[in-house]
């Protein structure tokens, strides 16, 4: 399937660069450009585009206001275009992703023209892959959790060890494309007395995970931080793997400690959920791991969950209907590794119920 693209960008030079590169790509059928937010909304309202590339700095509209207006247009996902990485630019990007932007790409800077074009083409190719794999979105949340489409495989728990329902020593979440929006609809709904540490792998570059942690922290009863080397895990605290680094958990002198590394990419990403989950599987504990696989491209988390299920693990996947991209959860569901598949707006309640039904205070 080829895509029809709309570029909303006030710089004539960058309009030309974007449209030239997009028009040369086999994934793209046609490209239109708009130099103002007003014109962009007029074109988008006609409903003839499959993806919209939105510059967050426009002369007539703020980027977040523009994104809100585009969400009312026919179903074309927005990919935001970021001029500055770091500080306010990074925070703005996170807000846009939490507000429903599908992806972001960065304008090249500090390169020659040829190098910049190569870099931008790679960014556009990655974004278009997300668009191509995007799932249809439900218009309203479905409250009941549902079982996976395939019958779940019985996890091979060794003899003498039984899973204790509601007894977990850690909660581990993994997400990629669409993750910031989904995490915003889970973490802030967890109660302040949530009984386990929460570790999160969200596929993102360096700098952006710190901004994501800051944003979630401001919305949540729990404290949310970007994980750092040597941090001791504490109950009721959320640790997000730093962009560009793998996060593992080690048991040292009876304490659960964060260890970071720069090992090779796995499943094409770093941080990787597989790396985190493997480290959790090495920790012998009478309690289970609660693993939650959320929206995202690819299969990161699949092999990690397979290893966790050899011990004690309850695995939940985000339902296909509420995923932006049903890639990572699909890989789990197809192998029958999921104990349950849950709609996004039920995940916070469900993982709280599994830990302790008495803690449930979310609708």
Secondary structure in CASP SS format (residue, H / E / C, confidence):
PFRMAT SS
TARGET T0000
AUTHOR 0000-0000-0000
METHOD secondary structure of the structure
MODEL  1
X C 1.00
X C 1.00
X E 1.00
X E 1.00
X E 1.00
X E 1.00
X E 1.00
X E 1.00
X C 1.00
X C 1.00
X C 1.00
X H 1.00
X H 1.00
X H 1.00
X H 1.00
X H 1.00
X H 1.00
X H 1.00
X H 1.00
X H 1.00
X H 1.00
X H 1.00
X H 1.00
X C 1.00
X C 1.00
X C 1.00
X C 1.00
X E 1.00
X E 1.00
X E 1.00
X E 1.00
X E 1.00
X E 1.00
X E 1.00
X C 1.00
X C 1.00
X H 1.00
X H 1.00
X H 1.00
X H 1.00
X H 1.00
X H 1.00
X H 1.00
X H 1.00
X C 1.00
X C 1.00
X C 1.00
X C 1.00
X C 1.00
X C 1.00
X E 1.00
X E 1.00
X E 1.00
X E 1.00
X E 1.00
X C 1.00
X E 1.00
X C 1.00
X C 1.00
X C 1.00
X C 1.00
X E 1.00
X H 1.00
X H 1.00
X H 1.00
X H 1.00
X H 1.00
X H 1.00
X H 1.00
X H 1.00
X C 1.00
X C 1.00
X C 1.00
X C 1.00
X C 1.00
X C 1.00
X E 1.00
X E 1.00
X E 1.00
X E 1.00
X E 1.00
X E 1.00
X C 1.00
X C 1.00
X C 1.00
X C 1.00
X C 1.00
X H 1.00
X H 1.00
X H 1.00
X H 1.00
X H 1.00
X H 1.00
X H 1.00
X H 1.00
X H 1.00
X H 1.00
X H 1.00
X C 1.00
X C 1.00
X C 1.00
X C 1.00
X E 1.00
X E 1.00
X E 1.00
X E 1.00
X C 1.00
X C 1.00
X C 1.00
X C 1.00
X C 1.00
X C 1.00
X H 1.00
X H 1.00
X H 1.00
X H 1.00
X H 1.00
X H 1.00
X H 1.00
X H 1.00
X H 1.00
X H 1.00
X H 1.00
X H 1.00
X H 1.00
X H 1.00
X H 1.00
X H 1.00
X H 1.00
X H 1.00
X H 1.00
X H 1.00
X H 1.00
X E 1.00
X C 1.00
X C 1.00
X C 1.00
X C 1.00
X C 1.00
X C 1.00
X C 1.00
X C 1.00
X C 1.00
X C 1.00
X C 1.00
X E 1.00
X C 1.00
X C 1.00
X C 1.00
X C 1.00
X C 1.00
X C 1.00
X C 1.00
X C 1.00
X C 1.00
X C 1.00
X C 1.00
X C 1.00
X C 1.00
X C 1.00
X C 1.00
X C 1.00
X C 1.00
X C 1.00
X C 1.00
X C 1.00
X C 1.00
X E 1.00
X E 1.00
X E 1.00
X E 1.00
X E 1.00
X E 1.00
X E 1.00
X E 1.00
X C 1.00
X C 1.00
X C 1.00
X H 1.00
X H 1.00
X H 1.00
X H 1.00
X H 1.00
X H 1.00
X C 1.00
X C 1.00
X H 1.00
X H 1.00
X H 1.00
X C 1.00
X C 1.00
X C 1.00
X C 1.00
X C 1.00
X C 1.00
X C 1.00
X E 1.00
X E 1.00
X E 1.00
X E 1.00
X E 1.00
X E 1.00
X C 1.00
X C 1.00
X C 1.00
X C 1.00
X C 1.00
X H 1.00
X H 1.00
X H 1.00
X H 1.00
X H 1.00
X H 1.00
X H 1.00
X H 1.00
X H 1.00
X H 1.00
X H 1.00
X H 1.00
X C 1.00
X C 1.00
X C 1.00
X E 1.00
X E 1.00
X E 1.00
X E 1.00
X C 1.00
X C 1.00
X C 1.00
X C 1.00
X C 1.00
X E 1.00
X C 1.00
X C 1.00
X C 1.00
X C 1.00
X E 1.00
X E 1.00
X E 1.00
X E 1.00
X C 1.00
X C 1.00
X C 1.00
X C 1.00
X C 1.00
X E 1.00
X E 1.00
X E 1.00
X E 1.00
X E 1.00
X E 1.00
X E 1.00
X C 1.00
X C 1.00
X E 1.00
X E 1.00
X E 1.00
X E 1.00
X E 1.00
X E 1.00
X E 1.00
X C 1.00
X C 1.00
X C 1.00
X C 1.00
X E 1.00
X C 1.00
X C 1.00
X E 1.00
X C 1.00
X C 1.00
X C 1.00
X H 1.00
X H 1.00
X H 1.00
X H 1.00
X H 1.00
X H 1.00
X H 1.00
X H 1.00
X H 1.00
X C 1.00
X C 1.00
X C 1.00
X C 1.00
X C 1.00
X C 1.00
X E 1.00
X E 1.00
X E 1.00
X E 1.00
X E 1.00
X E 1.00
X C 1.00
X C 1.00
X E 1.00
X C 1.00
X C 1.00
X C 1.00
X C 1.00
X C 1.00
X H 1.00
X H 1.00
X H 1.00
X H 1.00
X H 1.00
X H 1.00
X H 1.00
X C 1.00
X C 1.00
X C 1.00
X C 1.00
X E 1.00
X E 1.00
X E 1.00
X E 1.00
X E 1.00
X E 1.00
X C 1.00
X H 1.00
X H 1.00
X H 1.00
X C 1.00
X C 1.00
X E 1.00
X E 1.00
X C 1.00
X H 1.00
X H 1.00
X H 1.00
X H 1.00
X H 1.00
X H 1.00
X H 1.00
X C 1.00
X C 1.00
X C 1.00
X C 1.00
X C 1.00
X E 1.00
X E 1.00
X E 1.00
X C 1.00
X H 1.00
X H 1.00
X H 1.00
X H 1.00
X H 1.00
X H 1.00
X H 1.00
X H 1.00
X H 1.00
X H 1.00
X H 1.00
X H 1.00
X C 1.00
X H 1.00
X H 1.00
X H 1.00
X C 1.00
X C 1.00
X C 1.00
X C 1.00
END
